[in-house]
Amino acid sequence: CTPSQHPHTTDSLLQDIENSLQQFLGSPQSGRVEGLYLAGGMALTDGISEQATQTTQIPCCLLDPFAGL
């Protein structure tokens, strides 16, 4: 599936990521975010890690729990 097939869902995910980051970074205990790992159903959307990186300006990559098995 591509982002163009599910634009509202992809846009919602990117907005949720951005909102969560803003909330985390606004807390007094927050530290520096070096990167983000995406996992789960929406993480399988083609190009989502690149879009998330572009949206957040933080390197994002897919987490594959089965890699190396």
N, C-alpha and C positions, 0 to 999 in steps of 0.2 A: 504494500500500500504506500502511496506517496502522500506528502502533505497536501497536495492539491485535491486528493480524494476525500480528505477529512480536514478542511481548513479550519472549521470552528473548533474541533477537538484539539488540533495542533496549536492553534492560537490560544486556546484556553490553557493548555499545558505550559506554553511559554510564559503566559501571564502569571500562572501560579508559581512557576519557578522564580520569576522576577519579584513577585510579591513576597515570597518566602525569603529570598535573599535580602530584600530591603528590611524585612522584619528582623531577621537574624543580625544583620550588620548594624541595625539601630539599637540593639540591646547592649547594655553595658558590659556583658561578659563576652561579646563577640570577639573573634580574632580575625585573622586574614584568611580569606578563602582562596586556596591555591588551585582548585579544580572541582568539577562536579562529575559525578558518575550517574548515568541514567540507566534504569533497569525497569523491567516490566513491559506490559503490552504496548504502550505508546512509544517506548524506547526503540521498538522495532520499526517505527515509521522511518522510511528512507529520508535521510538528510536532517533528522531531528537534532542530532548532536551538533551539527554545523550551525543550524538555526539557533540553538540554545547558546552556543558560543558567541554568535553574532549579537544576540539579544542582550546577554549578560556581560560580555567582554571578559568572560572567565572560561578557560579551556574546559570543554565538556567531552566526555567519551562514554561509550556504551560499556556497561558492566555485564560480562557474560559469565555467570556462575559455573557454566559447564566447560569453559575453555580449559584445554589441557587434559580433559578426561579421555 
